[in-house]
């Protein structure tokens, strides 16, 4: 943006002194201002320190001298603080929730990444809600939330915007966006999101707006009031990737099963379905009544949003939208416009090689995505045209971690722990593939020449033998 509002300065300035304060660093960009980050590393190479760690898929965040991360051990939801220089655990705090929610086998009770303002920490657990700790692990406040109707479990991470803690809770019934005062935990506003079902994308800050990718649309809300300002239709039905904000443009992408080209299906409106299939005339459709021609592979609970064994008009409207949804990447330049911007403010769309989970990366003018199979794509950020697309050699795999960048290098970790290091540019090249020898779902953090990487059982700090001071 050519001009930035006072609120935007406040929103980002509260984290200005923090190297990597939230999921994927400053405003979720995935980009660090750092030099000396190693190309080659692994369990026995360029290890500054490593610390065994409980299970979880959340990503590490960094304050000036500390690392924060969550985990799960038995029935306990853990928040853990480590000393950044040594990896020594400084404190552990446990929450034992009073419920257990369903989740995908690859998800975890500790999947949401914390956020810090440099002094205090804010954590979200889907089976509990929000909790804040000070730097010494003392609980400041907590806000129970849920339960949530999400077959895969919750995963979106909290963010900070000025004095507000923002949490999106997209699930199949009564989805909402919430703003709490970061110092008291008091609810400042709650924006209902009735148009969405379950999703996993972490929001971003865009000036005085909160950007939320969700079912079928990208939406902007006012930071101060939670008022819905504008939206762009066209995203897929289940969104996992976070949006990227750069200047005056927002980039979003979303993939969901059944929404690739050739898989979509146009379904009739509910009154026609009832007329043909409602055998007992109760104005609802059971699994036995639904004709095969309108069925789609997958769990019945994906379309039975109330989990009552029957499809009503609301269930069918979401199912109908889901079957016609499209996997897409798009760029939006909203300016000061309000309302539906679908036909007026979209710069470009691209409907190939959409990442399934991984969030995109914009680095030095080029837009990057990684899709399962190790398909790495570089697009022109201004036009959406393809510069180069190819498979990452030695890392043809699934990808849940998101790419990050620093020091003219891009780092992306695969599910089995193959960390590709890529020379960025329109004609990108693979520099190295580092094998962590165990699964990796978390996105790396980068600061002061070091890369912090969580695997299934360890938290690693990689760097060269030079000290932090040498790298400044």
Secondary structure, 3 states (H helix, E strand, C coil): CCCCCHHHHHHHHCCCCCCECCCCCHHHCCECCCCCCCCCCECCECEEEEEECCECCCCCEECCCEEEEEEEECCEEEEEEEECCCCCEEEEEEEECCCCCCCCCCCCCCCCCCEECCCCEEEEECCCEEEEECCCCCEEEEEECCCCCCCCCCCCCCEEECCEEEEEECCCCCCEEEEEECCCCCEEEEEECCCCCCCCCCCEEECCEEEEEECCEEEEEECCCCCEEEEEECCCCCCCCCCEEECCEEEEEECCCCCCCCCCCCCCCHHHHHHHHCCCCCCCEECCCCCHHHCCCCCHHHCCCCCCCEECHHHHHHHHHHHHCCCEEEEECCCCCCEECCCCCEEEEECCCCCCCCCCEEECCEEEEEECCCEEEEEECCCCCEEEEEECCCCCCCCCCCCEEECCEEEEECCCCEEEEEECCCCCEEEEEEECCCCCCCCCEEECCEEEEECCCEEEEECCCCCHHHHC
